[in-house]
Amino acid sequence: MKFVVGCDFAEFKRYLRRIGLYKEEGELEKLETLLMNKLLNLIVWRENGEIIGHAIWHETNTEEHRKGDPRDKEDRKILEKLLGGKKDFVELHEVWLTEEHRGKGYGKRFFEFFDEFIRNRGL
């Protein structure tokens, strides 16, 4: 099993349909727009060339949720307290692993990979 940053979106959509996520009308198109415009980022988990899981995340800060989308005052106050004065951080939206691959330690391996990956990005 390995982690890969990014993925062909057509392949990712097939995987999402296979596992039954994003069933509502327009959800996949909205996700595609966010990923293609780099407002969200994707990491896929692969085994034997097949996508078996994924994580969606984005860089953010205490001032704005996404570029140009300001946080409300209460959010900012909570984040500033949690982050101890730091402003930039990563928001992990979703982590998903297909059911047949759960319980194998892949989640632990992902968080180790992700921690190193974002630290290398200065976050």
Secondary structure, DSSP 8 states (H G I E B T S, - for coil): -EEEE---HHHHHHHHHHHT---STTHHHHHHHHHHTTSSEEEEEEETTEEEEEEEEEEEESSEEETTEE--HHHHHHHHHHHTT--EEEEEEEEEE-GGGTTSSHHHHHHHHHHHHHHHTT-
